[in-house]
Amino acid sequence: MIKVSVMYPYAAGARFDHAYYRDRHMPMMKRLLGAACLYYAVDKGISGRAPESDPVYVAKCEFVCTSFEAYRAASGEHQQEIRGDIANYTDIQPVVLISEVVVERSEV
């Protein structure tokens, strides 16, 4: 199992439409990724570590997928549609991390 994390760095004056991202873009992504995507999560940055500081990231999403190969195949097939939708919610260049899930849930 892999996780694809897409993080949008905070920048003063940058545009990010959280409602569009949550309600339109992410459901579209789930539909396009199909069975390759088990589930996704969306986070909205509210603060940095220090009190009253700006968040490092204004938003982040994570797609938990069956495999790297399945994710690449599904996302590659729809790359033009995915990239075309980004301008509808942001002008921020995202940072992407693809990782292997080592611990999915910890309850100690």
BAFI-3210 file (N, C-alpha, C; in Angstrom, 3 decimals, decimal comma, padded with zeros to 6 digits):
// residues 108
n [1|2|3|4|5|6|7|8|9|10|11|12|13|14|15|16|17|18|19|20|21|22|23|24|25|26|27|28|29|30|31|32|33|34|35|36|37|38|39|40|41|42|43|44|45|46|47|48|49|50|51|52|53|54|55|56|57|58|59|60|61|62|63|64|65|66|67|68|69|70|71|72|73|74|75|76|77|78|79|80|81|82|83|84|85|86|87|88|89|90|91|92|93|94|95|96|97|98|99|100|101|102|103|104|105|106|107|108]
n.u [000,841|000,463|000,974|-000,027|000,906|-000,121|000,878|000,273|002,144|002,058|001,678|001,822|-000,882|-001,417|-003,745|-006,261|-008,926|-010,701|-013,252|-013,959|-011,886|-012,344|-015,044|-015,317|-012,865|-011,471|-013,451|-013,656|-011,055|-011,030|-012,933|-011,635|-009,283|-010,313|-010,489|-007,845|-007,468|-007,943|-008,929|-009,222|-007,875|-008,359|-006,740|-006,834|-004,684|-004,061|-002,348|001,105|003,721|004,504|002,708|000,173|001,417|001,814|000,521|002,610|001,782|-001,012|-002,949|-003,493|-003,568|-004,139|-003,848|-004,636|-003,471|-003,668|-001,319|001,855|002,104|-000,571|-001,623|-000,048|-000,797|-003,585|-003,670|-002,046|-003,505|-005,462|-004,231|-004,327|-006,931|-006,829|-004,693|-005,759|-007,816|-006,681|-006,225|-008,710|-008,899|-006,499|-003,410|-001,052|001,968|002,086|003,663|004,747|004,682|005,381|004,881|005,654|003,313|003,929|003,029|-000,314|-002,318|-002,201|-002,761|-002,057]
n.v [-001,166|002,251|005,793|008,844|011,992|015,272|018,460|021,853|024,601|027,313|030,689|034,136|035,912|034,036|032,010|029,786|027,730|026,261|025,067|024,375|022,584|020,538|019,786|019,437|018,949|016,833|014,671|014,249|013,357|010,926|009,507|009,380|007,994|005,609|002,142|002,027|003,837|003,592|005,186|008,687|011,611|014,955|017,875|021,062|023,664|025,422|026,629|027,255|025,663|027,421|029,649|031,676|031,679|031,390|028,647|025,966|024,616|025,347|023,618|020,057|016,867|013,354|010,398|007,116|004,304|001,231|000,303|001,499|001,191|000,878|003,368|005,116|004,253|004,823|007,613|008,627|008,099|010,030|012,485|014,997|016,002|016,132|017,972|020,158|020,958|022,116|024,922|025,860|025,945|026,814|028,771|027,842|026,006|022,606|020,348|017,078|013,882|010,526|007,655|004,618|002,944|002,279|002,072|002,123|002,717|003,470|002,266|002,519]
n.w [000,000|-000,765|-000,158|-001,450|-001,002|-001,298|-001,045|-000,338|-000,213|002,111|001,191|001,424|000,133|-001,820|-003,678|-002,650|-002,882|-000,644|-000,391|-003,042|-003,583|-001,680|-002,241|-005,019|-006,548|-005,160|-004,959|-007,742|-008,276|-006,822|-008,277|-010,798|-010,166|-009,370|-008,572|-007,773|-005,737|-002,392|-000,298|000,635|002,310|003,461|004,497|006,097|006,479|009,486|011,284|012,139|014,056|016,118|018,263|016,794|014,296|010,714|008,766|007,572|005,354|003,355|002,608|002,395|000,915|001,025|-000,706|-000,280|-001,677|-003,591|-004,842|-006,110|-008,860|-009,687|-008,958|-010,577|-013,156|-013,201|-012,590|-014,605|-016,898|-016,792|-016,687|-018,068|-017,545|-014,747|-014,237|-015,579|-013,909|-011,670|-011,737|-011,085|-008,337|-007,134|-007,163|-006,391|-006,464|-006,014|-003,617|-003,871|-002,394|-002,602|-000,876|000,918|002,883|006,142|008,781|009,210|011,015|014,380|017,540|020,628]
ca.u [000,000|001,224|000,257|000,385|000,624|-000,013|000,906|000,270|002,834|001,466|002,360|000,957|-001,501|-001,726|-005,166|-006,631|-010,360|-010,870|-014,562|-013,863|-010,962|-013,018|-016,332|-015,294|-011,624|-011,154|-014,341|-013,261|-009,847|-011,413|-013,599|-010,640|-008,347|-011,068|-010,112|-006,470|-007,534|-008,768|-009,605|-008,396|-008,111|-008,037|-006,435|-006,741|-003,703|-004,587|-001,296|002,398|003,965|004,510|001,414|-000,076|002,221|001,149|000,786|003,607|000,977|-002,380|-003,791|-002,793|-004,424|-003,436|-004,549|-004,109|-003,674|-003,315|000,082|002,459|001,791|-001,998|-001,782|000,563|-001,619|-004,852|-003,450|-001,479|-004,580|-006,314|-003,345|-004,762|-008,103|-006,385|-003,931|-006,658|-008,706|-005,931|-006,430|-010,017|-008,854|-005,265|-002,281|000,119|002,625|002,109|004,780|004,188|005,479|004,818|005,556|005,128|002,679|004,566|002,017|-001,497|-003,070|-001,554|-003,555|-001,235]
ca.v [000,000|003,500|007,032|009,987|013,223|016,477|019,543|023,178|025,501|028,618|031,888|035,306|036,359|032,926|031,661|028,382|027,615|025,013|024,462|023,731|021,453|019,494|019,362|019,146|018,344|015,543|013,619|013,962|012,538|009,576|008,884|009,105|006,970|004,360|001,098|002,235|004,661|002,994|006,328|009,888|012,548|016,342|018,714|022,502|024,231|026,513|027,287|026,602|025,160|028,549|030,325|032,816|031,620|030,876|027,221|025,658|024,248|025,842|022,436|018,804|015,695|012,071|009,288|005,808|003,530|-000,184|000,129|002,563|000,921|001,159|004,825|005,706|003,921|005,552|009,061|008,915|008,030|011,213|013,594|016,261|016,441|016,468|019,232|021,216|021,389|022,773|026,376|026,178|026,126|027,383|029,210|027,339|024,806|021,629|019,456|015,724|012,809|009,186|006,876|003,312|003,000|001,328|001,909|002,864|003,169|003,029|002,420|001,980]
ca.w [000,000|-000,825|000,105|-002,253|-000,266|-002,124|-000,069|-000,943|000,715|002,398|000,699|001,582|-001,112|-002,729|-003,734|-002,470|-002,629|000,102|-000,682|-004,355|-003,445|-000,910|-002,795|-006,455|-007,048|-004,538|-005,467|-009,120|-008,208|-006,388|-009,429|-011,845|-009,697|-009,315|-007,606|-007,304|-004,524|-001,347|000,320|000,707|003,405|003,127|005,654|005,883|007,404|010,302|012,051|012,276|015,405|017,057|018,368|015,899|013,070|009,516|008,538|006,547|004,192|003,418|002,448|002,093|000,756|000,955|-001,339|000,087|-002,901|-003,536|-005,221|-006,910|-010,263|-009,912|-008,897|-011,780|-014,324|-013,124|-012,674|-015,921|-017,892|-016,663|-016,340|-018,653|-016,794|-013,389|-014,286|-016,028|-012,833|-010,602|-011,790|-010,512|-006,888|-006,569|-007,983|-005,658|-006,997|-004,921|-003,328|-003,872|-001,811|-002,732|000,159|001,309|004,200|007,043|009,832|008,772|012,175|015,608|018,755|021,694]
c.u [000,893|000,325|000,843|-000,062|000,871|-000,187|001,053|000,890|002,104|002,329|001,375|000,424|-001,837|-003,211|-005,342|-008,091|-010,619|-012,194|-014,527|-013,000|-011,644|-014,225|-016,299|-014,043|-011,374|-012,134|-014,039|-012,035|-010,178|-012,061|-012,571|-009,660|-009,017|-010,575|-008,681|-006,440|-008,487|-009,582|-008,670|-008,780|-007,687|-007,820|-006,368|-005,788|-004,277|-003,503|000,014|002,559|003,921|003,131|001,334|000,745|001,398|001,446|001,881|002,888|-000,444|-003,380|-002,919|-003,848|-003,530|-004,362|-003,883|-004,493|-003,147|-001,850|000,552|002,058|000,336|-002,261|-001,249|-000,286|-002,898|-004,654|-002,896|-002,522|-005,407|-005,521|-003,838|-005,965|-007,720|-005,669|-004,803|-007,552|-007,990|-006,172|-007,777|-009,964|-007,571|-004,312|-000,960|000,663|002,720|003,437|004,170|005,187|004,731|005,604|004,893|004,532|003,279|003,635|000,828|-002,252|-002,424|-002,471|-002,792|-001,895]
c.v [001,238|004,674|008,108|011,226|014,404|017,657|020,878|024,164|026,833|029,707|033,041|035,724|035,259|032,590|030,161|028,326|026,258|024,315|023,742|022,471|020,262|018,910|018,956|018,388|016,952|014,432|013,249|013,055|011,101|008,826|008,493|008,018|005,605|003,421|001,250|003,005|004,024|004,069|007,523|010,706|013,935|017,110|020,170|023,066|025,403|027,265|026,532|026,144|026,284|029,209|031,522|032,790|031,056|029,386|027,044|025,328|024,754|024,684|021,238|017,740|014,465|011,050|008,009|004,873|002,105|-000,427|001,341|002,406|001,252|002,666|005,473|005,450|004,764|007,056|009,457|008,950|009,318|012,484|014,941|016,830|016,885|017,814|020,407|021,756|022,198|024,282|026,787|026,414|026,749|027,904|028,777|026,087|023,775|020,883|018,062|014,749|011,503|008,295|005,521|003,448|001,887|001,022|002,755|003,452|002,611|003,293|001,727|002,223]
c.w [000,000|-000,454|-000,797|-001,500|-001,193|-001,178|-000,777|000,039|000,874|001,790|000,833|000,219|-002,094|-002,623|-003,543|-002,048|-001,970|-000,214|-002,028|-004,267|-002,788|-001,661|-004,256|-006,896|-006,469|-004,921|-006,931|-009,140|-007,820|-007,550|-010,503|-011,432|-009,563|-008,228|-007,097|-005,987|-003,527|-000,631|000,290|001,923|002,938|004,426|005,222|006,930|008,174|011,077|011,898|013,711|016,449|017,092|017,412|014,607|011,915|009,365|007,484|005,237|004,393|003,284|002,128|001,845|000,709|000,316|-000,866|-001,041|-002,760|-003,857|-006,024|-008,373|-010,584|-009,893|-010,163|-013,023|-014,338|-013,280|-014,042|-017,021|-017,914|-016,376|-016,862|-017,886|-015,380|-013,383|-014,696|-014,935|-011,756|-010,578|-011,215|-009,005|-006,345|-007,631|-007,339|-006,340|-005,870|-004,806|-003,197|-003,270|-002,020|-001,785|000,354|002,707|005,053|008,218|009,395|009,948|013,428|016,792|019,883|023,023]
res [m|i|k|v|s|v|m|y|p|y|a|a|g|a|r|f|d|h|a|y|y|r|d|r|h|m|p|m|m|k|r|l|l|g|a|a|c|l|y|y|a|v|d|k|g|i|s|g|r|a|p|e|s|d|p|v|y|v|a|k|c|e|f|v|c|t|s|f|e|a|y|r|a|a|s|g|e|h|q|q|e|i|r|g|d|i|a|n|y|t|d|i|q|p|v|v|l|i|s|e|v|v|v|e|r|s|e|v]
***
